[in-house]
């Protein structure tokens, strides 16, 4: 689910759009579930996901990018400047 990279981490995510609020869910298989309020049109759900991870990890929006899966529910998100240990603490609680 969380993989360290040279510049930070990559997280496998399953996005559920049109949720009542943007929040982390449990893991599903090998992916972290993220519910976003935004609909899956005009990149709104992707933008909401990037904003959510930026706020969650305390990094600028430019440090978060969708590496793969921009058009589907399964995505891989890269977050620069975050260690795998810090990510596990934040994601697990």
C-alpha positions in Angstrom: 0.0 0.0 0.0 2.8 2.5 0.9 6.0 2.2 -1.1 9.0 4.4 -0.4 10.5 6.3 -3.4 13.6 8.4 -3.9 11.6 11.6 -3.3 8.9 10.4 -0.8 6.3 7.7 -1.1 3.7 6.2 -3.4 0.3 5.1 -2.1 -2.2 2.7 -3.8 -5.6 4.2 -3.4 -9.2 3.3 -4.3 -11.3 6.4 -4.6 -15.0 6.5 -3.9 -16.5 9.7 -5.3 -19.7 11.5 -4.2 -19.3 10.6 -0.5 -21.0 12.6 2.3 -17.6 13.8 3.4 -14.0 13.4 2.4 -12.3 10.8 4.6 -10.0 7.8 4.9 -11.7 4.4 4.9 -10.3 1.0 5.7 -8.0 -0.8 3.3 -9.6 -2.8 0.5 -7.2 -5.5 -0.7 -3.9 -3.8 -1.1 -5.3 -0.2 -1.5 -6.3 2.5 0.9 -9.9 3.6 0.5 -10.4 7.4 0.2 -14.0 8.7 0.0 -14.2 12.2 -1.6 -17.2 14.5 -1.7 -16.5 15.6 -5.3 -18.1 13.9 -8.3 -16.0 12.0 -10.8 -16.3 14.7 -13.6 -13.9 17.3 -14.9 -11.1 16.0 -12.7 -13.0 17.2 -9.5 -12.5 13.9 -7.7 -8.8 13.8 -8.6 -8.3 17.4 -7.4 -10.2 16.6 -4.2 -7.9 13.6 -3.6 -4.7 15.7 -4.2 -6.0 18.4 -1.8 -6.9 15.8 0.8 -3.5 14.2 0.8 -1.8 17.6 0.8 -3.6 18.6 3.9 -3.3 15.1 5.6 0.5 15.0 5.2 1.1 18.7 5.6 2.8 19.2 2.2 2.1 21.7 -0.6 -0.3 20.6 -3.3 2.5 20.6 -5.8 4.1 17.7 -3.8 1.2 15.4 -4.5 0.5 14.0 -7.9 -1.4 11.1 -9.4 1.1 8.8 -11.0 -1.4 6.3 -12.6 -5.1 5.7 -12.7 -6.2 9.3 -13.2 -9.3 8.1 -15.1 -10.3 5.2 -12.8 -11.0 4.4 -9.2 -7.7 2.7 -8.6 -4.9 5.2 -8.4 -1.3 5.4 -7.4 -0.5 8.7 -5.7 3.1 10.0 -5.2 3.8 12.3 -2.3 7.1 14.0 -2.1 8.8 14.9 1.2 7.1 12.2 3.3 8.8 9.2 4.7 7.2 5.7 4.7 7.3 5.7 8.5 5.5 9.0 8.8 2.9 7.9 6.3 2.2 4.7 8.2 1.8 6.7 11.4 -0.6 9.1 9.8 -2.6 6.5 7.9 -2.8 3.9 10.7 -3.5 6.4 13.4 
